Structures are given as structure tokens and as C-alpha cells.
């Protein structure tokens, strides 16, 4: 195989508690430190010690949008890692391991694979202050040497040159020292002949950020001052980031005693005038269901984040899936308007969360952000978010002055847009809001004509909102042989699959649904009717987006690529699926 | 200056049964607000679902009527958002001790300055006379025709056990006691819980007005001081032959909204959000 520069898929694996995540993070950071781009992929079971954890890093010179199925170099901190991943090694790939701890049988590993036996534990023991968990640093150091990468990038990454929390700490120095031992061991004992090399490029300022952090950051930028949540994987790191930044960002995160408390607290805070949010995963959202309906009829702006994991019930708590789309679209008893946004990558997590708060305020309704474990836990190297054009729009929220001059205030005033003037407690516009059907003043009212007025007003907000809801985003040419339809986090893998198809001479385009509801029905219908072959790509059993599209547009998508085994969809799987359709 | 009539809602009046204890509680709440000279614009009354939870509809302050059992977290969220508001949470025994029991228990340990008034008529009213969490053992109700086989919970004992900062009981048939207790609870700096016994003329044929009148006595008139948790717990176990009303326990504790570093000074709702810089936050990802 020819020498490849700056194109790598690397993985470290071992038990939970072996420092797999830290090692992977350091590796990724070392890449960004040297001007390269990364995308990471983590798999772990729902436990704290034991089991099998893995952390994959894909490296490229340009933007990386997804993980791939195959790896070039694997660091195995236990035998299990080799057993699980050896079949996913590319031809001529390598394994870093410690033969004193891992016994390999004759012929167990393919002959094309290069074995790098590094005495990880021995090198740790030689170092003052070295402890067993630091085997991970030795192994990452060794990887740098195999890939012929500049060690200083790793040293900088470990030391946390850019305000990282380890900056200047003794532990960091020991780790740098130990990593260097691994690096030197490879340089001394092995030939420099691995077929992938990494070269530094001019460094541009890049963030290494995961979807959950991007959502929290988007919320902070949007002026979300209050978050209430109950821990649930894979949503917890949103509340985690929020609470760590309380003082710096002047926000409050109140841990709730259950998800029902969480959404009701956030609702109360928003009713009182503060931009608020809650975040959970499917099971927690199920508990919030009744209150989403209350948010709807009370016309209180609220941002509700559902970081999906595969259900039903406990399902696969730490794995990937897109099984909640129809649930969120239909959540809550009765009928009320809502907006549903599914960001596709870390950047969209940030910008669309910011926009979610504007939409919630402008249309006084619940806005759901539907993310998933893959987005939540994958690092991506991205440019710093551009906040220049981000403007806060609180809609028809009355200023104290406006409110205090208002005569005959009606909180639920029937208007053409459906949006009513919103006052908050503390202003002179006293009003009562009721979860019962109410009249324009907010008083309970069971009059049938009034019901029609209020229902009509509430749903008219969606028509008004639609004028500013972005169309599904089209990637690729307007006309193509194959049109891929997908939503949320499969975006990255689909974009990559399109590159493979292009190499095969297949012209593909991709209609990506970020704003799913309300839907631009006419546009979607027209676009799909004009498409040659339409393929739906999703991570669920029942092709939920295709179902929704059919419900709203009548268009039936015949071809589907569906994955629902709890693991992220890889571009090669999409490519294979589409090739099959294309060749039919 | 707020007067009683300012708190009436014009052209819109309660639809409770004639003789319902809720009328007394509504009047006492209005009187308490006047007594405390509170401006209605700074008062938010939050409720769940049930006969009593319709109360915010009929008092001219800010009001929020939510879903069953969930008044407390809404009220607490509002208080965190704007600590200058006086937040009063209303609920019935079914709402607070049934559907909302988890919120009740956890609110006791949060010490957010919210006042909780429970309209405790020991029966479900709006759903027509089923057993409630405080229905007495053996009472016949529409859902326990053979007599209630469960024991009632003791909300005062629960609250005292949790060392809640303010625990009191009153009776809707004693207007002065009720007004003063509500005023005292609202004025108290800390989470305040008042369990208010009230009659349900339509469905509770056991705990009637005369039944209460025979049994109720005023703790404070007997010289009881609400300053000791053990004493208060013992008191809370008294009943049903003699039913004490008054303040069982009182202890000022640090307030969540005074201790939290972000809430200490400016109320959240007054913080400017137009141009928040996240530059430093982004730098930390680099």
C-alpha cells in the first residue's frame, strides 16, 4: 500500500477505568494542535468499571464529518480490544499492545498487520509517580512515533497549552514524560515504515467540541439564564457544562428531583420572563409529556432538548439511535403547536440552539431540539462559532414601559399572527393563565366559539412561523441520480457517502432536515416528486422521517437504508445501501 | 396601597359549591396580602389542578394554573427567575400529597422562599368524592364504599421530620387565625408550608364544620413555642381527638436564592442578555 499522509482512523480500547476517554481526547487534541482536523467516536457500555470502552479518532487535513468503520492503527490496552476490533483493521494496519500482558497466539493476527509490542507497564514503572492508568499515555506517545508525528503537539495537548485544566500541573508533566518514553521506545525499536504518516500543517484556531457542549454554549449565547434537569445519559453533559459555567456565564442550573420537576421549574422560570431550558433523553422526556402540553396551552416559550438514545424503556442507554422523532412530533395530550429542530453536527447544535430560543420567544411555544448520543459524545474540530450576526429576538414581550401603559390587557389576545402580547409578573398588566381552555384574558372558558378562537390562534402561530423556518438544506447538485433524505446526526456520514458515490460516477444529492416541523410541505413534495430515485436514511426501525414526510406530503419513499443496532451509521453502509438501490 | 377590593376579579367569580371552605381561604389570602401591604403586581399565585387550584383565577394578582400536582416546581422556577416576586403555591390534598407528593417532599429541603398553602379537605372534590391521601382510615368515600383501608399521611409530621423552615396548620373556619397564619407564612423568610383543614360540603360527611369546631385548639394560645423539632414532631402526632392548629416549627435557614452566587444580587429576569460574549468560553475549547 502506498504511503498515505494525514488520513488516519485510530482507535484506543480497553476496560472502563483504563483512561480510554482521556487518552483519546489527548490524541485528538494533539492532532488539532498540529493543524489537522478530527472527528471522534466513543463507544461504552452502561457501567463505570469493566466492560469495553473504545475511543476512535479520525484525522484529515480538511473537515471530518463522521467516523468510519475501519481503523488503521489500534491501541489495545487489553486482549478484548484486539478480539473485537482486529477484523476492522485496514490492510497493512497496526496494533500497539503490551506482550507482557496480552498473549497472542500464532496466526491469530493477519499477516499484513504490523504488531508494535511496547512494554507499557514497564515504562510506567520506570517513571517516578507513574501509575498503571498512565499506560494510556505511553500508548498514545507510541502512536505518535508510529505515525511519525511531531511529539511536541502531544506534549502541548497533555499540558493543556490553551487554558486546559491540567495546565502546569505535576500530573501533566509526568504524563508528558511517560508519553515520551513510549515515543522513544518505538523510534528505537521499530522501523519507521508504517504506511500512514501525519504531518503538521499551519495551525488555525479550532475548537474541539461535542454536540452537548455546543448546545449548552448556544443556550448561554442566547441568554438562557436558567436550566433545570435530571441526569440521564446521554443528555447529562449539557447540565454538566451549564453548572460548571454558572459563575462565569452568570447562569443557574438547578438539578431537579425528577424530569417532571425539571420541566415545570423551567416553565415557571420562563413564565416569570427568563429564557429557560431543560434537557433529557427519551425516558425523561416521556415523564415530561404532560407538561409539554401545559407549555403549549399556556403559550410559554420553552426550549426542550431530547438527546436520543435507543429505547424502548431503558433500551441501550449509552448507544446511538434516532427512534424518538415521531414521539417528539406527537408528544403531549391534546393538540398544540410546537417547533422541532434536529441539528446535524456540532456547529448546528450551537446555531440552531441559539435560534430555538428566538423561535420559542417569538411564537410563545415549546421548541424541541432533537439530538442524539452520536452528536452528544463525538468531538469535532470546528472553527470558533461566528456570533456576529446572532441577534436576540424576544418577540412580542412587553417592556415594563409598554406593559404599564397597556389598557385592557389580554394575555391571549386573538391576533392575525396568532402571537399575543406577553407580559411577565412584576409588570402592571396583571393576568391569570390557565391550563383549562381560557378566553383572551386567560380566564377559564368552555364556550365552544371561544375554543375555536383559541385553537385557531394557537395553530396560526405555526403558519406565521413557517415563513422564517429554513427549508430542508440541499447538499449536492439540484438534479441527481439519487436523492438521499435524512435528518439530524446522520448528516456527516451521508455527506461522506456522497463522496464515495461521486468517485463511482453516481450523482447524488442530499435533502437534510434540520427544521422538521412545521414542514415546508409544498417544497418537499415538489422536490421529491422531481427526484429520480429517493432513498431515506435513518437510524431507526420504522423509517420515521419517511413516515412523517408521507403523512404531510403524501409522497412515499420506497427505498430505505435503516440501521438500528445501537451503533452509529457508517458512510460505507450508506454507500452500500445506495449502490444496491442504484443498481436495481 | 392595596385594598381588599383591588384583589377581586371583576365580572368573574368563584364557581365553588356554596359553603365550600375554599371561600374562606381565598378571603383570608386576600386579607393577608392587604395586611402585608403587598402590591398585586409583585404577587404570583401558582396552582395545580382541583377545586382549590382554581383559586388563582379569582384573585387579582398574577396567576398560573398548571397541571395536577405540579404547582410547586413551577412556583420555585418562577421564584428563582425573579426573587422579588412573592410566590404563593396553592394545591389540594390530592394535588400536593397525591400526584405531587415528590415535589412536596423535595420542596421541603430546598428552602426557596415560596409559600405553600394546602387546602386539605381530606377528599377529592372535583372528581366527585374519592379517597384522598389524607382521608381518615375507615371513611366511606365513592372510591372506598366499604371504608378507606389505607392510613392517611401526616403532612405536618413529614414536614417537621424534614426540618422544614416553617410548618403550620390552620382551619378555613377560623378567619382570623387563617389570615394571620397565611400572612406570617408569606412574611417568613424561607419555604413556608401551611396545611389548611377545610370542609367539603358536597363529599366529606365526616370532617364537617362542627366536627372540626369540637376538636380544634390553638397551639400558640396554649403557650406552645415552635422552636424545637422534637417537640414539634410530638405535637404533629396529636389527633384526631384534639387537633392543634398554629405554627408547629419555625427555623430560619440560608435561602437558595440568597446563597447562590448568581442569584445573590440582580434577579435573573433583570439580567441583560442582548450581547452576551462567549469568547472566553469558546477559547477554552481551543
Interface residues (C-beta under 8 A of the other chain):
Chain A: X162 X163 X164 X205 X206 X207 X208 X209 X213 X217 X220 X221 X222 X223 X225 X226 X228 X245 X246 X247 X248 X249 X250 X251 X252 X254 X256 X257 X258 X260 X261 X262 X264 X265 X266 X267 X268 X269 X270 X271 X272 X273 X274 X275 X276 X290 X291 X293 X294 X298 X384 X385 X387 X392 X424 X425 X426 X427 X428 X430 X431 X432 X433 X434 X435 X436 X442 X443 X444
Chain B: X9 X12 X40 X41 X42 X44 X46 X49 X54 X56 X57 X60 X61 X62 X63 X64 X65 X66 X67 X70 X73 X74 X75 X76 X77 X78 X79 X80 X81 X82 X84 X85 X102 X103 X106 X260 X261 X262 X263 X268 X269 X271 X273 X274 X276 X278 X280 X281 X282 X283 X284 X285 X286
